[in-house]
Amino acid sequence: DGGITQSPKYLFRKEGQNVTLSCEQNLNHDAMYWYRQDPGQGLRLIYYSQIVNDFQKGDIAEGYSVSREKKESFPLTVTSAQKNPTAFYLCASSIPPGMGNQPQHFGDGTRLSIL
Amino acid sequence: AQSVTQPDIHITVSEGASLELRCNYSYGATPYLFWYVQSPGQGLQLLLKYFSGDTLVQGIKGFEAEFKRSQSSFNLRKPSVHWSDAAEYFCAVGAGNQAGTALIFGKGTTLSVSS
């Protein structure tokens, strides 16, 4: 079955350390997204990519970086510059908005905590 | 700018009773509207979507939603709630074919079901 796989499910980061969250999809979707979810805050967009080798900042990109070298993969790096990284991170994919607004499909998330 | 408001942070409903979750949006053109559900520690699952046409849309798990342009609302309903419906529900709006768009999410409504 097609879907989105996020790994690991739980991740711990030490102070000053960069960590990378994995997101892989086999839905043949061009667009991919990263959201951060905090209690009572809903989902906030970190980065998105509509095509390979291209991505744009979302509303809260500071302290994060991404790459999009392959259509299937959109890893998110939480850098040491992100001072409050503890959150639930969700990856999603869709057909690009330019082809009609299609719903986004979500992975099961990665919970990041600070040691 | 587009925005989504879910006025109710937390709702408790008795099992078997009817449910209505409110969603108001702000968007200048015809919106693309979605309802998602999230179980604890999981990703988001699409319940239903509205793009155009019939303003009453049917979704999975017995849910339906009605688009009311005059009220800028897209409320989610279910005639008889089951204990398994306890979860967090998110309303989202898509901005059509504008470049650089992703879904805008409300902050969510947590549904508790009492026996």
gemmi code that builds the backbone of each chain (N, CA, C; Angstrom):
import gemmi

chains = {
    "A": [
        ("ASP", (0.838, -1.192, 0.000), (0.000, 0.000, 0.000), (0.872, 1.240, 0.000)),
        ("GLY", (0.400, 2.276, -0.706), (1.148, 3.522, -0.722), (0.943, 4.284, 0.556)),
        ("GLY", (1.976, 5.059, 0.918), (1.843, 5.851, 2.119), (3.082, 6.652, 2.404)),
        ("ILE", (3.095, 7.250, 3.578), (4.210, 8.077, 4.032), (4.799, 7.449, 5.282)),
        ("THR", (6.110, 7.289, 5.284), (6.797, 6.683, 6.420), (7.700, 7.704, 7.064)),
        ("GLN", (7.475, 7.952, 8.345), (8.344, 8.837, 9.105), (9.135, 8.007, 10.115)),
        ("SER", (10.415, 8.351, 10.218), (11.227, 7.649, 11.208), (12.272, 8.599, 11.779)),
        ("PRO", (12.674, 8.374, 13.027), (12.098, 7.412, 13.955), (10.785, 7.941, 14.523)),
        ("LYS", (10.085, 7.131, 15.284), (8.840, 7.583, 15.897), (9.142, 8.491, 17.096)),
        ("TYR", (10.207, 8.176, 17.819), (10.649, 8.991, 18.946), (12.130, 9.327, 18.746)),
        ("LEU", (12.503, 10.551, 19.084), (13.866, 11.009, 18.889), (14.234, 11.934, 20.039)),
        ("PHE", (15.470, 11.789, 20.511), (15.930, 12.626, 21.594), (17.166, 13.398, 21.135)),
        ("ARG", (17.212, 14.641, 21.511), (18.322, 15.499, 21.088), (19.018, 16.089, 22.302)),
        ("LYS", (20.322, 16.099, 22.239), (21.090, 16.766, 23.270), (21.264, 18.227, 22.890)),
        ("GLU", (21.563, 19.041, 23.869), (21.791, 20.456, 23.621), (22.927, 20.625, 22.605)),
        ("GLY", (22.733, 21.517, 21.631), (23.776, 21.806, 20.659), (23.915, 20.785, 19.541)),
        ("GLN", (23.016, 19.840, 19.490), (23.118, 18.757, 18.507), (22.105, 18.970, 17.381)),
        ("ASN", (22.516, 18.658, 16.173), (21.580, 18.622, 15.062), (20.994, 17.217, 14.951)),
        ("VAL", (19.718, 17.127, 14.594), (19.108, 15.828, 14.347), (18.298, 15.902, 13.056)),
        ("THR", (18.208, 14.744, 12.390), (17.484, 14.695, 11.122), (16.320, 13.724, 11.227)),
        ("LEU", (15.152, 14.206, 10.801), (13.941, 13.402, 10.773), (13.714, 12.941, 9.337)),
        ("SER", (13.396, 11.672, 9.202), (13.224, 11.099, 7.872), (11.758, 11.100, 7.462)),
        ("CYS", (11.511, 11.347, 6.170), (10.175, 11.253, 5.599), (10.291, 10.681, 4.199)),
        ("GLU", (9.658, 9.548, 3.974), (9.679, 8.883, 2.675), (8.239, 8.601, 2.242)),
        ("GLN", (7.942, 8.847, 0.962), (6.603, 8.532, 0.460), (6.686, 7.753, -0.848)),
        ("ASN", (5.742, 6.846, -1.034), (5.668, 6.073, -2.274), (4.330, 6.290, -2.961)),
        ("LEU", (3.816, 7.501, -2.802), (2.540, 7.870, -3.411), (2.727, 8.559, -4.761)),
        ("ASN", (3.975, 8.736, -5.158), (4.300, 9.440, -6.402), (3.810, 10.887, -6.372)),
        ("HIS", (3.787, 11.476, -5.193), (3.389, 12.876, -5.054), (4.579, 13.790, -5.298)),
        ("ASP", (4.305, 14.913, -5.947), (5.379, 15.880, -6.188), (5.621, 16.794, -4.987)),
        ("ALA", (4.559, 17.145, -4.286), (4.667, 18.113, -3.193), (4.817, 17.403, -1.856)),
        ("MET", (5.692, 17.958, -1.005), (5.864, 17.433, 0.344), (5.971, 18.581, 1.325)),
        ("TYR", (5.601, 18.318, 2.572), (5.481, 19.364, 3.583), (5.980, 18.864, 4.934)),
        ("TRP", (6.473, 19.791, 5.736), (6.781, 19.516, 7.134), (5.998, 20.487, 8.011)),
        ("TYR", (5.341, 19.898, 9.027), (4.594, 20.686, 9.997), (5.129, 20.400, 11.397)),
        ("ARG", (4.977, 21.391, 12.233), (5.263, 21.222, 13.649), (3.942, 21.348, 14.389)),
        ("GLN", (3.732, 20.446, 15.352), (2.501, 20.479, 16.132), (2.837, 20.602, 17.613)),
        ("ASP", (2.307, 21.635, 18.239), (2.427, 21.841, 19.674), (1.027, 21.843, 20.266)),
        ("PRO", (0.881, 21.428, 21.508), (-0.464, 21.370, 22.122), (-1.187, 22.707, 22.026)),
        ("GLY", (-2.405, 22.679, 21.535), (-3.213, 23.885, 21.453), (-2.833, 24.841, 20.343)),
        ("GLN", (-1.840, 24.465, 19.535), (-1.369, 25.374, 18.473), (-1.754, 24.917, 17.071)),
        ("GLY", (-2.318, 23.757, 16.949), (-2.606, 23.243, 15.620), (-1.316, 22.881, 14.906)),
        ("LEU", (-1.355, 22.904, 13.579), (-0.180, 22.572, 12.773), (0.393, 23.847, 12.174)),
        ("ARG", (1.686, 24.003, 12.286), (2.358, 25.161, 11.692), (3.365, 24.681, 10.655)),
        ("LEU", (3.364, 25.325, 9.512), (4.172, 24.895, 8.381), (5.621, 25.325, 8.553)),
        ("ILE", (6.544, 24.368, 8.420), (7.968, 24.651, 8.545), (8.581, 24.894, 7.175)),
        ("TYR", (8.492, 23.918, 6.307), (9.006, 23.989, 4.944), (8.080, 23.189, 4.037)),
        ("TYR", (8.102, 23.530, 2.751), (7.415, 22.708, 1.786), (8.196, 22.692, 0.481)),
        ("SER", (7.921, 21.665, -0.310), (8.613, 21.484, -1.584), (7.589, 21.034, -2.614)),
        ("GLN", (7.551, 21.726, -3.731), (6.596, 21.358, -4.780), (7.231, 20.494, -5.854)),
        ("ILE", (8.589, 20.432, -5.845), (9.260, 19.659, -6.877), (10.666, 19.353, -6.390)),
        ("VAL", (11.275, 18.347, -6.966), (12.629, 17.963, -6.589), (13.586, 19.141, -6.765)),
        ("ASN", (14.532, 19.256, -5.819), (15.561, 20.299, -5.821), (15.009, 21.706, -5.642)),
        ("ASP", (13.824, 21.819, -5.106), (13.250, 23.135, -4.821), (12.425, 23.045, -3.550)),
        ("PHE", (12.541, 24.056, -2.691), (11.723, 24.090, -1.483), (11.609, 25.540, -1.012)),
        ("GLN", (10.583, 25.791, -0.218), (10.313, 27.137, 0.279), (10.089, 27.110, 1.778)),
        ("LYS", (10.428, 28.222, 2.426), (10.185, 28.355, 3.849), (8.702, 28.527, 4.118)),
        ("GLY", (8.279, 27.927, 5.221), (6.929, 28.142, 5.704), (6.916, 29.228, 6.764)),
        ("ASP", (5.977, 29.127, 7.679), (5.788, 30.179, 8.680), (6.835, 30.171, 9.794)),
        ("ILE", (7.432, 28.995, 10.062), (8.346, 28.892, 11.206), (9.628, 28.162, 10.809)),
        ("ALA", (10.289, 28.604, 9.763), (11.452, 27.898, 9.222), (12.736, 28.102, 10.025)),
        ("GLU", (12.809, 29.108, 10.862), (14.055, 29.391, 11.568), (14.481, 28.233, 12.449)),
        ("GLY", (15.768, 27.824, 12.285), (16.292, 26.728, 13.079), (16.087, 25.362, 12.448)),
        ("TYR", (15.531, 25.357, 11.244), (15.300, 24.108, 10.512), (15.928, 24.192, 9.123)),
        ("SER", (16.261, 23.024, 8.564), (16.689, 22.964, 7.169), (16.148, 21.697, 6.528)),
        ("VAL", (16.019, 21.723, 5.206), (15.503, 20.564, 4.469), (16.309, 20.374, 3.198)),
        ("SER", (16.109, 19.225, 2.579), (16.647, 18.962, 1.255), (15.612, 18.156, 0.487)),
        ("ARG", (15.678, 18.225, -0.841), (14.749, 17.448, -1.667), (15.524, 16.970, -2.896)),
        ("GLU", (16.359, 15.959, -2.656), (17.187, 15.405, -3.729), (16.461, 14.335, -4.524)),
        ("LYS", (15.476, 13.726, -3.907), (14.677, 12.704, -4.567), (13.197, 12.996, -4.375)),
        ("LYS", (12.390, 12.571, -5.310), (10.951, 12.815, -5.223), (10.357, 12.161, -3.985)),
        ("GLU", (10.900, 11.004, -3.614), (10.306, 10.226, -2.532), (10.696, 10.707, -1.143)),
        ("SER", (11.723, 11.536, -1.029), (12.308, 11.816, 0.267), (12.386, 13.310, 0.558)),
        ("PHE", (12.074, 13.682, 1.806), (12.096, 15.088, 2.191), (12.535, 15.167, 3.657)),
        ("PRO", (13.821, 14.960, 3.938), (14.284, 14.965, 5.328), (14.328, 16.361, 5.932)),
        ("LEU", (14.048, 16.423, 7.211), (14.065, 17.684, 7.959), (15.162, 17.617, 9.007)),
        ("THR", (16.049, 18.617, 9.023), (17.087, 18.709, 10.045), (16.709, 19.799, 11.041)),
        ("VAL", (16.688, 19.425, 12.299), (16.453, 20.380, 13.374), (17.830, 20.785, 13.891)),
        ("THR", (18.210, 22.011, 13.679), (19.556, 22.435, 14.019), (19.624, 22.931, 15.454)),
        ("SER", (20.845, 23.156, 15.912), (21.040, 23.660, 17.274), (20.510, 25.081, 17.422)),
        ("ALA", (20.240, 25.735, 16.311), (19.695, 27.091, 16.353), (18.222, 27.117, 16.756)),
        ("GLN", (17.589, 25.961, 16.682), (16.182, 25.876, 17.084), (16.157, 25.683, 18.597)),
        ("LYS", (15.787, 26.739, 19.308), (15.934, 26.740, 20.764), (14.843, 25.983, 21.490)),
        ("ASN", (13.747, 25.739, 20.843), (12.649, 25.021, 21.489), (12.142, 23.916, 20.557)),
        ("PRO", (12.944, 22.873, 20.348), (12.596, 21.876, 19.338), (11.612, 20.814, 19.795)),
        ("THR", (11.315, 20.756, 21.071), (10.427, 19.709, 21.573), (9.037, 19.888, 20.986)),
        ("ALA", (8.613, 18.912, 20.182), (7.320, 19.000, 19.492), (7.067, 17.692, 18.766)),
        ("PHE", (5.891, 17.621, 18.178), (5.512, 16.504, 17.323), (5.620, 16.994, 15.887)),
        ("TYR", (6.386, 16.285, 15.062), (6.642, 16.723, 13.691), (5.917, 15.806, 12.714)),
        ("LEU", (5.201, 16.416, 11.811), (4.396, 15.675, 10.832), (4.837, 16.009, 9.419)),
        ("CYS", (4.994, 14.976, 8.627), (5.323, 15.111, 7.218), (4.077, 14.784, 6.402)),
        ("ALA", (3.889, 15.481, 5.312), (2.729, 15.252, 4.456), (3.131, 15.354, 2.993)),
        ("SER", (2.292, 14.819, 2.118), (2.540, 14.941, 0.687), (1.228, 15.135, -0.045)),
        ("SER", (1.322, 15.665, -1.252), (0.113, 15.859, -2.062), (0.513, 16.102, -3.509)),
        ("ILE", (-0.498, 16.083, -4.367), (-0.328, 16.617, -5.706), (-0.132, 18.122, -5.533)),
        ("PRO", (0.713, 18.779, -6.306), (0.969, 20.202, -6.100), (-0.291, 21.049, -6.216)),
        ("PRO", (-0.373, 22.143, -5.482), (-1.562, 23.007, -5.537), (-1.898, 23.459, -6.944)),
        ("GLY", (-0.913, 23.639, -7.786), (-1.170, 24.100, -9.144), (-1.960, 23.131, -9.978)),
        ("MET", (-2.128, 21.932, -9.501), (-2.906, 20.939, -10.241), (-4.258, 20.724, -9.579)),
        ("GLY", (-4.719, 21.727, -8.872), (-5.982, 21.568, -8.156), (-5.700, 21.233, -6.712)),
        ("ASN", (-6.492, 21.769, -5.833), (-6.221, 21.547, -4.422), (-6.588, 20.134, -4.016)),
        ("GLN", (-5.573, 19.350, -3.821), (-5.793, 17.986, -3.391), (-5.476, 17.864, -1.909)),
        ("PRO", (-6.099, 16.929, -1.229), (-5.816, 16.779, 0.195), (-4.394, 16.293, 0.423)),
        ("GLN", (-3.876, 16.625, 1.583), (-2.564, 16.148, 1.958), (-2.691, 14.836, 2.721)),
        ("HIS", (-1.725, 13.969, 2.462), (-1.657, 12.689, 3.145), (-0.530, 12.771, 4.161)),
        ("PHE", (-0.772, 12.294, 5.383), (0.164, 12.475, 6.475), (0.826, 11.178, 6.906)),
        ("GLY", (2.066, 11.324, 7.373), (2.724, 10.240, 8.066), (2.277, 10.180, 9.517)),
        ("ASP", (2.833, 9.241, 10.280), (2.417, 9.055, 11.671), (3.198, 9.914, 12.652)),
        ("GLY", (4.133, 10.699, 12.159), (4.797, 11.678, 13.007), (6.029, 11.179, 13.720)),
        ("THR", (6.862, 12.139, 14.125), (8.040, 11.895, 14.958), (7.951, 12.837, 16.154)),
        ("ARG", (8.096, 12.272, 17.345), (8.087, 13.107, 18.552), (9.531, 13.343, 18.969)),
        ("LEU", (9.907, 14.611, 18.981), (11.273, 15.003, 19.321), (11.285, 15.602, 20.728)),
        ("SER", (12.230, 15.143, 21.536), (12.355, 15.653, 22.893), (13.810, 16.016, 23.174)),
        ("ILE", (13.994, 16.947, 24.095), (15.333, 17.381, 24.482), (15.775, 16.657, 25.736)),
        ("LEU", (17.003, 16.123, 25.704), (17.545, 15.468, 26.898), (18.087, 16.505, 27.857)),
    ],
    "B": [
        ("ALA", (-5.257, 37.595, 4.383), (-4.639, 36.274, 4.526), (-5.695, 35.265, 4.963)),
        ("GLN", (-5.460, 34.041, 4.506), (-6.416, 32.992, 4.886), (-6.248, 32.630, 6.352)),
        ("SER", (-7.344, 32.243, 6.962), (-7.280, 31.775, 8.343), (-8.435, 30.839, 8.609)),
        ("VAL", (-8.273, 30.029, 9.633), (-9.306, 29.081, 10.037), (-9.477, 29.193, 11.545)),
        ("THR", (-10.717, 29.275, 11.989), (-11.017, 29.348, 13.407), (-11.902, 28.193, 13.817)),
        ("GLN", (-11.465, 27.480, 14.811), (-12.297, 26.453, 15.433), (-12.606, 26.967, 16.839)),
        ("PRO", (-13.813, 27.461, 17.066), (-14.116, 28.174, 18.308), (-14.072, 27.304, 19.560)),
        ("ASP", (-14.295, 26.014, 19.394), (-14.367, 25.124, 20.549), (-13.072, 24.356, 20.708)),
        ("ILE", (-12.392, 24.557, 21.830), (-11.134, 23.848, 22.077), (-11.419, 22.400, 22.468)),
        ("HIS", (-12.465, 22.201, 23.289), (-12.762, 20.871, 23.811), (-14.277, 20.712, 23.898)),
        ("ILE", (-14.762, 19.573, 23.423), (-16.186, 19.264, 23.487), (-16.351, 17.858, 24.038)),
        ("THR", (-17.339, 17.694, 24.922), (-17.674, 16.361, 25.431), (-19.098, 16.030, 25.015)),
        ("VAL", (-19.255, 14.851, 24.437), (-20.553, 14.392, 23.944), (-20.824, 12.999, 24.487)),
        ("SER", (-22.057, 12.737, 24.822), (-22.426, 11.396, 25.270), (-22.472, 10.443, 24.084)),
        ("GLU", (-22.086, 9.209, 24.327), (-22.132, 8.211, 23.258), (-23.567, 8.071, 22.766)),
        ("GLY", (-23.722, 8.072, 21.446), (-25.041, 7.995, 20.839), (-25.669, 9.337, 20.548)),
        ("ALA", (-25.148, 10.391, 21.134), (-25.674, 11.733, 20.885), (-25.106, 12.283, 19.583)),
        ("SER", (-25.744, 13.344, 19.103), (-25.261, 13.961, 17.869), (-24.106, 14.905, 18.169)),
        ("LEU", (-23.358, 15.211, 17.097), (-22.151, 16.028, 17.238), (-22.114, 17.097, 16.159)),
        ("GLU", (-21.707, 18.290, 16.544), (-21.391, 19.310, 15.550), (-20.143, 20.048, 16.005)),
        ("LEU", (-19.124, 20.047, 15.150), (-17.888, 20.779, 15.396), (-17.851, 21.964, 14.444)),
        ("ARG", (-17.560, 23.125, 15.007), (-17.638, 24.352, 14.221), (-16.301, 24.724, 13.585)),
        ("CYS", (-16.395, 25.297, 12.402), (-15.218, 25.763, 11.678), (-15.620, 27.004, 10.887)),
        ("ASN", (-14.889, 28.092, 11.087), (-15.084, 29.305, 10.298), (-13.787, 29.640, 9.580)),
        ("TYR", (-13.894, 30.077, 8.355), (-12.703, 30.365, 7.572), (-12.755, 31.799, 7.079)),
        ("SER", (-11.577, 32.283, 6.725), (-11.465, 33.596, 6.119), (-10.681, 33.431, 4.833)),
        ("TYR", (-11.356, 33.694, 3.714), (-10.692, 33.557, 2.416), (-11.511, 34.291, 1.382)),
        ("GLY", (-10.856, 35.011, 0.489), (-11.552, 35.893, -0.436), (-12.254, 35.193, -1.579)),
        ("ALA", (-11.730, 34.068, -2.015), (-12.304, 33.375, -3.166), (-12.968, 32.082, -2.695)),
        ("THR", (-13.315, 31.242, -3.623), (-13.913, 29.961, -3.254), (-12.871, 29.104, -2.552)),
        ("PRO", (-13.148, 28.706, -1.347), (-12.143, 27.931, -0.611), (-12.219, 26.445, -0.921)),
        ("TYR", (-11.122, 25.789, -0.677), (-11.079, 24.341, -0.671), (-11.001, 23.942, 0.796)),
        ("LEU", (-11.935, 23.171, 1.280), (-12.067, 22.925, 2.716), (-11.931, 21.449, 3.046)),
        ("PHE", (-11.334, 21.184, 4.180), (-11.040, 19.818, 4.590), (-11.308, 19.675, 6.095)),
        ("TRP", (-11.679, 18.455, 6.481), (-11.679, 18.057, 7.882), (-10.792, 16.830, 8.034)),
        ("TYR", (-9.905, 16.911, 9.045), (-9.027, 15.797, 9.374), (-9.281, 15.378, 10.815)),
        ("VAL", (-8.950, 14.104, 11.119), (-9.028, 13.595, 12.483), (-7.665, 13.039, 12.872)),
        ("GLN", (-7.314, 13.236, 14.147), (-6.027, 12.752, 14.642), (-6.221, 12.019, 15.961)),
        ("SER", (-5.830, 10.755, 15.996), (-5.804, 10.009, 17.245), (-4.483, 10.293, 17.945)),
        ("PRO", (-4.423, 10.135, 19.263), (-3.201, 10.474, 20.005), (-1.958, 9.790, 19.450)),
        ("GLY", (-0.914, 10.574, 19.220), (0.352, 10.040, 18.750), (0.365, 9.590, 17.306)),
        ("GLN", (-0.674, 9.945, 16.585), (-0.777, 9.511, 15.181), (-0.782, 10.699, 14.237)),
        ("GLY", (-0.714, 10.390, 12.941), (-0.845, 11.437, 11.944), (-2.298, 11.807, 11.738)),
        ("LEU", (-2.550, 12.653, 10.740), (-3.902, 13.107, 10.445), (-4.515, 12.267, 9.338)),
        ("GLN", (-5.785, 11.948, 9.519), (-6.531, 11.188, 8.513), (-7.626, 12.081, 7.939)),
        ("LEU", (-7.740, 12.090, 6.626), (-8.750, 12.912, 5.972), (-10.145, 12.325, 6.187)),
        ("LEU", (-11.065, 13.150, 6.698), (-12.458, 12.726, 6.872), (-13.295, 13.061, 5.640)),
        ("LEU", (-13.150, 14.284, 5.139), (-13.910, 14.713, 3.978), (-13.313, 16.004, 3.430)),
        ("LYS", (-13.773, 16.350, 2.225), (-13.268, 17.553, 1.569), (-14.391, 18.207, 0.766)),
        ("TYR", (-14.293, 19.519, 0.602), (-15.212, 20.265, -0.232), (-14.411, 21.082, -1.224)),
        ("PHE", (-14.725, 20.887, -2.506), (-14.073, 21.674, -3.549), (-15.098, 22.550, -4.256)),
        ("SER", (-16.245, 21.981, -4.614), (-17.289, 22.726, -5.307), (-18.521, 21.847, -5.354)),
        ("GLY", (-19.632, 22.393, -5.876), (-20.821, 21.585, -6.066), (-21.685, 21.510, -4.827)),
        ("ASP", (-22.240, 20.363, -4.579), (-23.147, 20.156, -3.459), (-22.508, 20.622, -2.160)),
        ("THR", (-23.222, 21.456, -1.428), (-22.626, 22.040, -0.219), (-22.643, 21.087, 0.965)),
        ("LEU", (-23.335, 19.984, 0.859), (-23.334, 18.973, 1.913), (-22.473, 17.818, 1.420)),
        ("VAL", (-21.375, 17.580, 2.098), (-20.448, 16.534, 1.663), (-20.420, 15.413, 2.682)),
        ("GLN", (-20.335, 14.219, 2.159), (-20.269, 13.036, 3.011), (-18.821, 12.577, 3.106)),
        ("GLY", (-18.463, 12.062, 4.274), (-17.107, 11.592, 4.461), (-17.088, 10.182, 5.008)),
        ("ILE", (-15.938, 9.804, 5.511), (-15.799, 8.471, 6.084), (-16.308, 8.453, 7.522)),
        ("LYS", (-16.522, 7.272, 8.042), (-16.898, 7.054, 9.441), (-18.227, 7.719, 9.801)),
        ("GLY", (-19.087, 7.954, 8.824), (-20.405, 8.524, 9.097), (-20.430, 10.030, 9.292)),
        ("PHE", (-19.346, 10.719, 9.002), (-19.296, 12.174, 9.155), (-19.797, 12.871, 7.895)),
        ("GLU", (-20.334, 14.075, 8.091), (-20.703, 14.935, 6.994), (-20.383, 16.376, 7.386)),
        ("ALA", (-20.284, 17.240, 6.390), (-20.033, 18.649, 6.660), (-20.819, 19.481, 5.664)),
        ("GLU", (-21.209, 20.662, 6.092), (-21.981, 21.550, 5.239), (-21.237, 22.867, 5.047)),
        ("PHE", (-21.042, 23.237, 3.798), (-20.411, 24.494, 3.433), (-21.483, 25.574, 3.340)),
        ("LYS", (-21.309, 26.635, 4.106), (-22.229, 27.770, 4.059), (-21.420, 29.027, 3.760)),
        ("ARG", (-21.491, 29.450, 2.511), (-20.691, 30.596, 2.082), (-21.091, 31.864, 2.832)),
        ("SER", (-22.377, 32.051, 3.060), (-22.858, 33.283, 3.704), (-22.347, 33.403, 5.136)),
        ("GLN", (-22.057, 32.280, 5.752), (-21.569, 32.292, 7.127), (-20.075, 31.972, 7.219)),
        ("SER", (-19.437, 31.752, 6.067), (-18.010, 31.360, 6.038), (-17.763, 30.202, 6.997)),
        ("SER", (-18.627, 29.202, 6.905), (-18.506, 28.084, 7.834), (-18.466, 26.752, 7.102)),
        ("PHE", (-17.915, 25.796, 7.770), (-17.817, 24.422, 7.237), (-17.867, 23.501, 8.447)),
        ("ASN", (-19.041, 23.359, 9.030), (-19.195, 22.598, 10.262), (-19.295, 21.105, 10.015)),
        ("LEU", (-18.695, 20.355, 10.884), (-18.660, 18.892, 10.796), (-19.747, 18.320, 11.690)),
        ("ARG", (-20.455, 17.311, 11.182), (-21.551, 16.730, 11.952), (-21.513, 15.211, 11.900)),
        ("LYS", (-22.083, 14.626, 12.941), (-22.298, 13.192, 12.960), (-23.552, 12.929, 13.780)),
        ("PRO", (-24.499, 12.141, 13.280), (-25.770, 11.969, 13.976), (-25.681, 11.182, 15.273)),
        ("SER", (-24.735, 10.252, 15.355), (-24.631, 9.424, 16.550), (-23.165, 9.098, 16.798)),
        ("VAL", (-22.641, 9.619, 17.887), (-21.208, 9.494, 18.161), (-20.894, 8.165, 18.833)),
        ("HIS", (-19.783, 7.579, 18.443), (-19.298, 6.328, 19.033), (-18.074, 6.636, 19.873)),
        ("TRP", (-17.787, 5.803, 20.863), (-16.639, 6.062, 21.736), (-15.334, 6.163, 20.935)),
        ("SER", (-15.265, 5.447, 19.825), (-14.048, 5.464, 19.018), (-13.855, 6.787, 18.274)),
        ("ASP", (-14.851, 7.670, 18.317), (-14.708, 8.975, 17.669), (-13.906, 9.952, 18.510)),
        ("ALA", (-13.610, 9.605, 19.751), (-12.817, 10.492, 20.597), (-11.446, 10.708, 19.974)),
        ("ALA", (-11.129, 11.954, 19.687), (-9.901, 12.292, 18.968), (-9.825, 13.814, 18.860)),
        ("GLU", (-8.816, 14.288, 18.140), (-8.726, 15.710, 17.852), (-9.083, 15.926, 16.382)),
        ("TYR", (-9.851, 16.972, 16.141), (-10.363, 17.235, 14.801), (-9.857, 18.592, 14.321)),
        ("PHE", (-9.381, 18.585, 13.087), (-8.821, 19.796, 12.506), (-9.566, 20.156, 11.228)),
        ("CYS", (-9.918, 21.420, 11.124), (-10.467, 21.980, 9.909), (-9.319, 22.684, 9.177)),
        ("ALA", (-9.313, 22.614, 7.849), (-8.237, 23.243, 7.079), (-8.790, 23.856, 5.803)),
        ("VAL", (-8.141, 24.899, 5.338), (-8.525, 25.551, 4.086), (-7.332, 25.587, 3.151)),
        ("GLY", (-7.563, 25.300, 1.878), (-6.545, 25.407, 0.852), (-6.840, 26.610, -0.003)),
        ("ALA", (-5.781, 27.210, -0.522), (-5.953, 28.493, -1.189), (-6.019, 28.360, -2.698)),
        ("GLY", (-6.468, 27.240, -3.223), (-6.654, 27.100, -4.655), (-5.340, 26.973, -5.377)),
        ("ASN", (-5.223, 27.625, -6.503), (-4.070, 27.435, -7.357), (-2.981, 28.475, -7.155)),
        ("GLN", (-3.036, 29.208, -6.090), (-1.985, 30.193, -5.861), (-0.659, 29.495, -5.607)),
        ("ALA", (0.384, 30.033, -6.140), (1.701, 29.446, -5.951), (2.121, 29.559, -4.499)),
        ("GLY", (2.861, 28.560, -4.062), (3.415, 28.628, -2.725), (2.413, 28.432, -1.625)),
        ("THR", (1.380, 27.644, -1.881), (0.367, 27.465, -0.843), (0.466, 26.086, -0.229)),
        ("ALA", (0.054, 26.036, 0.990), (-0.158, 24.768, 1.673), (-1.467, 24.948, 2.426)),
        ("LEU", (-1.905, 23.913, 3.098), (-3.142, 24.021, 3.846), (-2.929, 24.886, 5.086)),
        ("ILE", (-3.963, 25.664, 5.424), (-3.983, 26.429, 6.665), (-4.899, 25.687, 7.623)),
        ("PHE", (-4.367, 25.331, 8.781), (-5.123, 24.532, 9.740), (-5.659, 25.391, 10.877)),
        ("GLY", (-6.834, 25.016, 11.386), (-7.296, 25.553, 12.643), (-6.519, 24.914, 13.783)),
        ("LYS", (-6.761, 25.393, 14.999), (-6.003, 24.890, 16.140), (-6.559, 23.605, 16.710)),
        ("GLY", (-7.674, 23.145, 16.162), (-8.191, 21.848, 16.546), (-9.243, 21.885, 17.638)),
        ("THR", (-10.101, 20.878, 17.615), (-11.088, 20.657, 18.668), (-10.923, 19.238, 19.176)),
        ("THR", (-10.748, 19.110, 20.470), (-10.632, 17.786, 21.072), (-12.015, 17.284, 21.457)),
        ("LEU", (-12.347, 16.120, 20.969), (-13.646, 15.516, 21.264), (-13.478, 14.408, 22.290)),
        ("SER", (-14.197, 14.516, 23.378), (-14.285, 13.432, 24.358), (-15.678, 12.839, 24.284)),
        ("VAL", (-15.775, 11.527, 24.469), (-17.061, 10.834, 24.406), (-17.305, 10.175, 25.762)),
        ("SER", (-18.412, 10.505, 26.377), (-18.738, 9.939, 27.684), (-19.766, 8.820, 27.517)),
        ("SER", (-19.706, 7.870, 28.414), (-20.622, 6.721, 28.331), (-21.892, 6.985, 29.112)),
    ],
}
model = gemmi.Model(1)
for chain_id, residues in chains.items():
    chain = gemmi.Chain(chain_id)
    for i, (resn, *xyz) in enumerate(residues, 1):
        res = gemmi.Residue()
        res.name, res.seqid = resn, gemmi.SeqId(i, " ")
        for name, pos in zip(("N", "CA", "C"), xyz):
            atom = gemmi.Atom()
            atom.name, atom.element = name, gemmi.Element(name[0])
            atom.pos, atom.b_iso = gemmi.Position(*pos), 0.0
            res.add_atom(atom)
        chain.add_residue(res)
    model.add_chain(chain)
structure = gemmi.Structure()
structure.add_model(model)
structure.setup_entities()
